[in-house]
Amino acid sequence: MRSFTIPLTGLALALGLTLASTPTAHAQQSAPNPQFDAELAKKLGADQRGMRRYVMVVLKTGPNKMAAGAERDAMFAGHFANIKKLAAEGLLVTAGPFDGVDGWRGMFIFAVNSIAEAQALTATDPVIQNGEMVAEYHIHYGTAALMEIPALHQKLTPTLQ
């Protein structure tokens, strides 16, 4: 397969365009957004791109799998209570289980700036405290709209949880 290049000016001339008359991608991207809500962006911690920093925590099977029974049930009740508490505080924006393949059990996405902060929050969870699961931490830069997930979730569940 052969490849060839055409200088940009040659391509523009071939298309009957002048470089001065073609809008740049930058100019197109900097047009004001009529839907922009400065108050909401501030509330959610959005930057100029509508994004913010999070820490994603991958929960994996730990070294101390607890046998089925009352103690395990209590541990998981504490796990879910901790999730609910952290979400209510605005620190946990989403959490949920994985399919267990390769020991991947679940994840948290925390609205914090550092792995150290996420480690401190994760350490409050009974599944971590008991060694049922271990945590792996990753910085994530994503849409600030994730901050709305807990409030939206409450509108989707017919019973209090």
N, C-alpha and C positions, 0 to 999 in steps of 0.2 A: 504494500500500500504506500503510495506516494503522498507526501504532504507538501504544501507550499504556503507561503505567507504573502499577504498583500499589506503593504504599509497602510496604516489607518487613514492617512490623507488620500491615498489612492482609492481605497474602498469608499470613502465618503464621496469622492468625485465620481466614482463609478455609479453610485446610487443617486447622483444629482444633489448631494447635500454639501453644505459647508460645515466645517467643524464649529464655527461660531454660532450656527443656528441650531445645532443639536443640543437638546438639554442633557445635562449630565445626570447620572444616577443620584449623585449627591443633592443636586438641586431638587429633584423629584422627591427625595426622601425628607427634605427639610420643609416641605409644605406644612402649614399648620393643620392639625387634626381637629376637625370640628366636633368630634366626640370626646376630646380630652377633658377630663374632670380633675382639675388640680387638687381639689380637696380630697378626693378619693385616692389619688396618687400619693399624696402626703400621708394619709391615714394608713395605707398599705405599705409604705416605705419604698415606693417605686423610685427608681432613678430615671434619667432622661430617656431610657429605652423601655420604661415600664417594667423593668426587671429588678431583682434584688438577690441578695445572697442568702443561702440556706445551707444547712448541713443535712445530708442524707445519711441515715444509719441503716446498714444492712444487718439484720439479725440472723445469725447462723446457729446451727445446733451446737450446743456447748458440751463440755466434758461430763456433766452431771445430770443425765436424763433421769427425771423423777418418775417413779412408777405410778401407775394409775391409782387413784384413791383420793381420800379427803385432803391430804396435804397438797397434792398436785392441783386439785380443784381450787383450793384456797390460794395457791400461788398464782394461778391464772385469773382468779377473781381480782386479786391485787394488781395484776398486770393490766387488766381492762380498766380498773378504777384509776390507775396511774395515767393511762392514756387519756381518759376522760378529764382528769384534773389538769394535765398539761395542755390539752386542747382548750379547756375553759380559760386558762391563763394566757392564751394567745401564743404559746410557745411551740406547740405541735400543730402543724397545719394539715398533715395527713399521715395515716398509718394503715397498715393492713398486712395480711398474710401473703406469703408466696406459696407455691405448690410443694415445697419441701425438697425439690430436686437439688442434688448436690449439697444438701444441708441448709439451703436458703429457706429460712422460716418466715421472715417478715421484714418490714421496713418502717422507719419513722422519717419524716421530713420536718426538721426543726427550723423555726424562724430565728436563727441565731447567727452570729458572724464568725464564730470560731469552733473548731473541733473540740477545744477544751470545754466550751460551754455545753456542747452536745454531749460530751462524755459525762459531765456532772449531772445532766438531766437523765441520761440513760441509766446512770448508776442508781437512780431512785426506783428502778423497775425490779420487781421481785424475780422475774425470769433471769435477769442479769445477776442479781444478788445470789441466787441459788445455783448459778452455773448451768441452768437449763439452756440458756442461749448466751452467745458471745456477740459482740458488736464490732462492726467494721465501719469506718467513718470516711465520708467523702464530701468535699465542698461542692455545692451545686449552685449555679447561677441560673435562675429561671424567672418566669413571669411572677410579678407581684400579685397577680390575681389568685394565686394559690392561697393567699391569706384569707380569702373568702370561703374556702372549702368548709371549715367547721360550721359556719352559719348556714350555708346552703344545705349541708348534711342534715341539720336539725329540721329543715323544712321537708325532708324526704322520708323521714322515719315516722311511721304512724303512732308509735308508742315511745315513751321516754325510756332511754337506755342509760 
